[in-house]
Amino acid sequence: ELQKSKQLEESMRKLDIEMRRTDELLYQMIPKQVADRLRKGEAAVETCQVSL
């Protein structure tokens, strides 16, 4: 049981690191505000801004 707990903690730590790396890469490609809106389920078109 203790071994499983340690494995779970290690897996969660690795997942956290990978999620941060993914975020960093994503924010290099698109603005953070747009990425956050897309993650919330907004349609990509709704994140666009049109200036006339």
C-alpha positions as YAML, in Angstrom:
chain: A
units: angstrom
residues:
- id: 1
  name: GLU
  ca: [0.00, 0.00, 0.00]
- id: 2
  name: LEU
  ca: [2.82, 2.41, 0.87]
- id: 3
  name: GLN
  ca: [4.60, 1.51, -2.37]
- id: 4
  name: LYS
  ca: [1.46, 2.28, -4.39]
- id: 5
  name: SER
  ca: [1.13, 5.61, -2.63]
- id: 6
  name: LYS
  ca: [4.72, 6.52, -3.47]
- id: 7
  name: GLN
  ca: [4.23, 5.48, -7.09]
- id: 8
  name: LEU
  ca: [1.10, 7.60, -7.30]
- id: 9
  name: GLU
  ca: [2.91, 10.61, -5.84]
- id: 10
  name: GLU
  ca: [5.74, 10.20, -8.35]
- id: 11
  name: SER
  ca: [3.29, 9.86, -11.23]
- id: 12
  name: MET
  ca: [1.46, 13.00, -10.13]
- id: 13
  name: ARG
  ca: [4.76, 14.89, -9.87]
- id: 14
  name: LYS
  ca: [5.75, 13.84, -13.39]
- id: 15
  name: LEU
  ca: [2.32, 14.75, -14.72]
- id: 16
  name: ASP
  ca: [2.58, 18.20, -13.17]
- id: 17
  name: ILE
  ca: [5.97, 18.76, -14.79]
- id: 18
  name: GLU
  ca: [4.69, 17.67, -18.21]
- id: 19
  name: MET
  ca: [1.60, 19.85, -17.91]
- id: 20
  name: ARG
  ca: [3.78, 22.88, -17.17]
- id: 21
  name: ARG
  ca: [5.98, 22.10, -20.16]
- id: 22
  name: THR
  ca: [2.91, 21.74, -22.35]
- id: 23
  name: ASP
  ca: [1.57, 25.09, -21.15]
- id: 24
  name: GLU
  ca: [4.89, 26.80, -21.87]
- id: 25
  name: LEU
  ca: [4.93, 25.45, -25.41]
- id: 26
  name: LEU
  ca: [1.29, 26.37, -26.00]
- id: 27
  name: TYR
  ca: [1.81, 29.93, -24.76]
- id: 28
  name: GLN
  ca: [4.73, 30.30, -27.17]
- id: 29
  name: MET
  ca: [2.35, 29.54, -30.05]
- id: 30
  name: ILE
  ca: [-0.79, 31.44, -29.05]
- id: 31
  name: PRO
  ca: [-1.60, 34.12, -26.47]
- id: 32
  name: LYS
  ca: [-2.33, 32.82, -22.96]
- id: 33
  name: GLN
  ca: [-5.77, 34.45, -22.94]
- id: 34
  name: VAL
  ca: [-6.76, 32.61, -26.12]
- id: 35
  name: ALA
  ca: [-5.41, 29.28, -24.84]
- id: 36
  name: ASP
  ca: [-7.31, 29.68, -21.57]
- id: 37
  name: ARG
  ca: [-10.56, 30.43, -23.41]
- id: 38
  name: LEU
  ca: [-10.10, 27.39, -25.65]
- id: 39
  name: ARG
  ca: [-9.50, 25.21, -22.60]
- id: 40
  name: LYS
  ca: [-12.79, 26.41, -21.14]
- id: 41
  name: GLY
  ca: [-14.53, 25.02, -24.21]
- id: 42
  name: GLU
  ca: [-15.10, 28.18, -26.21]
- id: 43
  name: ALA
  ca: [-15.15, 27.73, -29.96]
- id: 44
  name: ALA
  ca: [-11.98, 28.85, -31.71]
- id: 45
  name: VAL
  ca: [-13.96, 31.42, -33.72]
- id: 46
  name: GLU
  ca: [-15.19, 33.02, -30.49]
- id: 47
  name: THR
  ca: [-11.60, 33.75, -29.48]
- id: 48
  name: CYS
  ca: [-10.96, 35.81, -32.61]
- id: 49
  name: GLN
  ca: [-11.11, 39.57, -32.56]
- id: 50
  name: VAL
  ca: [-12.01, 41.55, -35.67]
- id: 51
  name: SER
  ca: [-11.00, 45.18, -36.04]
- id: 52
  name: LEU
  ca: [-12.74, 47.32, -38.61]
...
